[in-house]
Amino acid sequence: MGALRRPQQWETPKPNPEGSASVEPRIGRPYPRWLVVSGLVFYCAAVWVLVVVAGSWGVELIRTATAQP
């Protein structure tokens, strides 16, 4: 699958010809790693909570449907 991937061209930051204090944006990861990891953990936890709640609700529906009058 690596042959299907486009090569990425990384540019090196160029110094400002005017010599002002402005800094060019950093090229690389757009978000810090801690934010990505904590977001992923939160997302997985939320999905598992939804799975457990939906499963419990489904089991209760089955018990109600099969209950003898």
ROVEX-479204 format. One record per residue (C-alpha): residue number from 1; residue in one letter; x, y, z. Coordinates in steps of 0.02 Angstrom, whole numbers, plus 50000, padded with zeros to 5 digits. Layout:
<rec><pos>NUM</pos><code>A</code><px>X</px><py>Y</py><pz>Z</pz></rec>
...
END
This chain:
<rec><pos>1</pos><code>M</code><px>50000</px><py>50000</py><pz>50000</pz></rec>
<rec><pos>2</pos><code>G</code><px>50148</px><py>50116</py><pz>50018</pz></rec>
<rec><pos>3</pos><code>A</code><px>50161</px><py>50133</py><pz>49829</pz></rec>
<rec><pos>4</pos><code>L</code><px>49990</px><py>50217</py><pz>49825</pz></rec>
<rec><pos>5</pos><code>R</code><px>50040</px><py>50351</py><pz>49947</pz></rec>
<rec><pos>6</pos><code>R</code><px>50088</px><py>50522</py><pz>49879</pz></rec>
<rec><pos>7</pos><code>P</code><px>50260</px><py>50584</py><pz>49930</pz></rec>
<rec><pos>8</pos><code>Q</code><px>50247</px><py>50731</py><pz>50048</pz></rec>
<rec><pos>9</pos><code>Q</code><px>50350</px><py>50885</py><pz>50014</pz></rec>
<rec><pos>10</pos><code>W</code><px>50405</px><py>50973</py><pz>50173</pz></rec>
<rec><pos>11</pos><code>E</code><px>50465</px><py>51150</py><pz>50153</pz></rec>
<rec><pos>12</pos><code>T</code><px>50596</px><py>51224</py><pz>50266</pz></rec>
<rec><pos>13</pos><code>P</code><px>50548</px><py>51392</py><pz>50342</pz></rec>
<rec><pos>14</pos><code>K</code><px>50625</px><py>51537</py><pz>50248</pz></rec>
<rec><pos>15</pos><code>P</code><px>50697</px><py>51687</py><pz>50340</pz></rec>
<rec><pos>16</pos><code>N</code><px>50599</px><py>51848</py><pz>50320</pz></rec>
<rec><pos>17</pos><code>P</code><px>50696</px><py>51965</py><pz>50203</pz></rec>
<rec><pos>18</pos><code>E</code><px>50638</px><py>52121</py><pz>50297</pz></rec>
<rec><pos>19</pos><code>G</code><px>50712</px><py>52056</py><pz>50458</pz></rec>
<rec><pos>20</pos><code>S</code><px>50553</px><py>52087</py><pz>50558</pz></rec>
<rec><pos>21</pos><code>A</code><px>50507</px><py>51979</py><pz>50706</pz></rec>
<rec><pos>22</pos><code>S</code><px>50366</px><py>51889</py><pz>50616</pz></rec>
<rec><pos>23</pos><code>V</code><px>50384</px><py>51700</py><pz>50619</pz></rec>
<rec><pos>24</pos><code>E</code><px>50320</px><py>51587</py><pz>50482</pz></rec>
<rec><pos>25</pos><code>P</code><px>50199</px><py>51451</py><pz>50539</pz></rec>
<rec><pos>26</pos><code>R</code><px>50276</px><py>51288</py><pz>50590</pz></rec>
<rec><pos>27</pos><code>I</code><px>50252</px><py>51148</py><pz>50464</pz></rec>
<rec><pos>28</pos><code>G</code><px>50217</px><py>50979</py><pz>50544</pz></rec>
<rec><pos>29</pos><code>R</code><px>50086</px><py>50912</py><pz>50662</pz></rec>
<rec><pos>30</pos><code>P</code><px>49938</px><py>51030</py><pz>50675</pz></rec>
<rec><pos>31</pos><code>Y</code><px>49886</px><py>50973</py><pz>50850</pz></rec>
<rec><pos>32</pos><code>P</code><px>49989</px><py>50926</py><pz>51004</pz></rec>
<rec><pos>33</pos><code>R</code><px>50002</px><py>50740</py><pz>51040</pz></rec>
<rec><pos>34</pos><code>W</code><px>49922</px><py>50754</py><pz>51214</pz></rec>
<rec><pos>35</pos><code>L</code><px>49767</px><py>50832</py><pz>51138</pz></rec>
<rec><pos>36</pos><code>V</code><px>49750</px><py>50695</py><pz>51007</pz></rec>
<rec><pos>37</pos><code>V</code><px>49777</px><py>50554</py><pz>51133</pz></rec>
<rec><pos>38</pos><code>S</code><px>49659</px><py>50625</py><pz>51264</pz></rec>
<rec><pos>39</pos><code>G</code><px>49527</px><py>50656</py><pz>51130</pz></rec>
<rec><pos>40</pos><code>L</code><px>49543</px><py>50478</py><pz>51067</pz></rec>
<rec><pos>41</pos><code>V</code><px>49527</px><py>50408</py><pz>51243</pz></rec>
<rec><pos>42</pos><code>F</code><px>49373</px><py>50515</py><pz>51275</pz></rec>
<rec><pos>43</pos><code>Y</code><px>49295</px><py>50463</py><pz>51109</pz></rec>
<rec><pos>44</pos><code>C</code><px>49324</px><py>50277</py><pz>51142</pz></rec>
<rec><pos>45</pos><code>A</code><px>49253</px><py>50291</py><pz>51318</pz></rec>
<rec><pos>46</pos><code>A</code><px>49097</px><py>50378</py><pz>51253</pz></rec>
<rec><pos>47</pos><code>V</code><px>49071</px><py>50246</py><pz>51119</pz></rec>
<rec><pos>48</pos><code>W</code><px>49087</px><py>50105</py><pz>51246</pz></rec>
<rec><pos>49</pos><code>V</code><px>48962</px><py>50190</py><pz>51361</pz></rec>
<rec><pos>50</pos><code>L</code><px>48839</px><py>50202</py><pz>51216</pz></rec>
<rec><pos>51</pos><code>V</code><px>48868</px><py>50018</py><pz>51173</pz></rec>
<rec><pos>52</pos><code>V</code><px>48835</px><py>49964</py><pz>51353</pz></rec>
<rec><pos>53</pos><code>V</code><px>48680</px><py>50073</py><pz>51369</pz></rec>
<rec><pos>54</pos><code>A</code><px>48609</px><py>50014</py><pz>51204</pz></rec>
<rec><pos>55</pos><code>G</code><px>48646</px><py>49833</py><pz>51248</pz></rec>
<rec><pos>56</pos><code>S</code><px>48562</px><py>49848</py><pz>51418</pz></rec>
<rec><pos>57</pos><code>W</code><px>48411</px><py>49930</py><pz>51339</pz></rec>
<rec><pos>58</pos><code>G</code><px>48402</px><py>49792</py><pz>51208</pz></rec>
<rec><pos>59</pos><code>V</code><px>48409</px><py>49656</py><pz>51341</pz></rec>
<rec><pos>60</pos><code>E</code><px>48267</px><py>49741</py><pz>51436</pz></rec>
<rec><pos>61</pos><code>L</code><px>48163</px><py>49748</py><pz>51276</pz></rec>
<rec><pos>62</pos><code>I</code><px>48190</px><py>49563</py><pz>51248</pz></rec>
<rec><pos>63</pos><code>R</code><px>48144</px><py>49520</py><pz>51428</pz></rec>
<rec><pos>64</pos><code>T</code><px>47986</px><py>49624</py><pz>51416</pz></rec>
<rec><pos>65</pos><code>A</code><px>47937</px><py>49547</py><pz>51249</pz></rec>
<rec><pos>66</pos><code>T</code><px>47962</px><py>49369</py><pz>51311</pz></rec>
<rec><pos>67</pos><code>A</code><px>47879</px><py>49395</py><pz>51481</pz></rec>
<rec><pos>68</pos><code>Q</code><px>47729</px><py>49285</py><pz>51515</pz></rec>
<rec><pos>69</pos><code>P</code><px>47566</px><py>49380</py><pz>51545</pz></rec>
END
